[in-house]
Amino acid sequence: MSAVAWIAVGSLVVWVWLLLGQGFFWRTDQRLPRRTVPARWPSVAIVVPARDEADMLPVSLPSLLAQDYPGAAEIFLVDDCSEDGTGDLARELSVRYGGLPVTVVSPGEPEPGWTGKLWAVRHGIALARARDPEYLLLTDADIAHEPDSLRELVAAAGSGGFDLVSQMARLRVASVWERLVVPAFVYFFSQLYPFRWVNRAGARTAAAAGGCVLLRTEAAVRARVPDSIRQAVIDDVSLARAVQRSGGRIWLGLAERVDSVRPYPHLGDLWRMVSRSAYAQLRHSPLLLFGTVLGLALIYLAPPVTLVAGLLGGDPAAAWAGGAAWAVMAGTYMPMQGYYRQSLWLAPLLPFTALLYLLMTADSAVQHYRGRGAAWKGRTYARPEAAPDQ
């Protein structure tokens, strides 16, 4: 066989293994587990870190205020040094809509060694714990919840004995670029952290989706959250690992009642979202970066390239293997496209989207070595050193 054919066969073998041996990551059936109504509804404190979120709050905050929760619940919105009137708007919305009580605080700039979001979360949790809640709901300022969202989360946590229940919010898919890039973001995340592996008892894989995390307060204390992860840029995965390492049981799935309302209308918006933390995901390792680029090329780019090369060069083995690998790839992507209510005909475009992610990851590394680090909301985080108590 030709070298091109061997590459195609290698890619096909990898795709067969991914199809069957990577925790069936491509399936979208990990939703909130079976749940029963508790005899007593536990108290919940909802912590919302918010930095320059005046555009998002009119949609997201009313959805929290309107939670139909039978137990005691209170919202703590932490205004993280916003310059757009986020805190004042939150107070205004609270008065206008009523519902759950809201406390708005502004802790000031983060101390050295803290990422901004976790600094805000720390202050929110500290305020919440004065009320002695049994659960903490950590949710971002761009996340909108259905009225029964909190009730269903708490019921699932109690029924399953989970210390952490997290849902991957359904991201917005309105623009052309959102349709191309957003479903792939969740697809790649689930490939790295197969939800089935996260959810089984005694699992070694740990992950969470930071936009919607219900955390048992007792587990947060045991895991020393958020202090133990104060330097984390990818805070959701770090949170899940901290809870799991402290003996907690975690669960992660796709959301049915939780949506992100943040728009990413242009490619540049999505590019910044991915590149800000992509190299941190690789632990700032050039070796892991090289392996990732090579792996993305073999797994996602090789199938269509070898198919075309085989057809043009009269190499049936390369064409057959490349086409088969591409078909398996598209097939594994279709369930995610269905979850996002997108046309299944977009699934074969995954190689193009993967190329974009490859370039975003490379750009993330370039920005890191230029000294810019991970950037978000006007803040830049250089490569963190290990915290002394981690």
C-alpha positions, 0 to 999 in steps of 0.5 A: 500500500502507498503511504497515503493509504497507510495514513488513511487506514491509520485514521480509520483505525483511530475512528473505530476505536473512538467510536467504540472505546472512548466511553461512547462520547458521541452519544447525547443521552447523558441528561439529568439522572432519574430523580425523586421529590425529596421529603424536605427541600434543602436550602440553596445559595445561588452564586453568580460571578459577573464582570461587565454583564449588563447585556446578559443580565436582562435575560439571565437574571430574571430566569433565576429570580423566577425559580419555582423552588419549594425550599429556601433559595437566595441569589448572591451576585458578585460584581467583579469590577464591572465598568458597565453598571452590572451591579446597579442593573442587577439591583434594578432587575431584582426590584422590577421582577421580584422573586428570589432575594438578591444580594449584590456585592463588589469585592474589588480587584483580585488578590495576586494568585487568584483568577478573577472569576474564582475571586468573585466566586470566593466572595459569593460563597463566603457570603452564602455560607453565612446563611448556612445553605446545604447546596451552592448553585454556581452559575454564570451571568450569561446562563438562563434557567427554566423555572424548574431548573433548580428544583430538578438539579437539587432532586437529581443530586439528592436522588443520586447521592451526588456532591456535584451535579453539572450541566453543559448549558446549551450554547447559542447557535444562531449565526453561521459561525456559531452553527459551524463551531459551537456544536463541535466545542461540546463534541470535542469537550465530551471526547476529552471527558466522556460523560459516561466515564465522569458519571460512573462510581469510582471514576478517574475522569473528572470534569464539569461545565462551569456555567451550571454547577450544583455543589453540596456545601459540605463537599465544597468545604471538604475540597477547600473550594475555591481556595484550592483551585484559585489559580485555575483558568479552566476552573470547571474541570479543576473544581470537579477534580478537587471535589472528586479527589476529596471523595465526592461523587460527581455527575456531568451531562447535557442540559435540557433546561439551561441555556447560554444566551451569550452571542458569538456572531463572528468567527473572532468572538469564537476564536477568542473564546477557544484560544483564551484557554486552549493552551492552558488545557494542554498544561502549557506543554510544547510536547502536548501541543505538538501531539495535539496538532499531529493528532488533530491532523491525523484524526480529522484532516487526514480522512478527506485529504486521503479520500481526495488524494486516492480518487485523484491518484488512482489509489483505491485503498486510500480512497476507501479507507479515507472515505470510511474514516470520514463517514464514521467521523460524520456519524459520530457528530450527528447526535450532537448536531441533532441535540443543537437542532442543526441540519445533519448535513453539516456533520461532514464539515467537521474536518473544516471546523477541526482545522479552525480549532487546530489554528485556535490552539496554535494561536493560544500557544503563540499568545502565551509565549508572547507573554499575553497568557489567557485573556478574558474580560480585559484581564490577562493571566500569565502561566500560573505557578502551582499554588502552595496548598494544591 
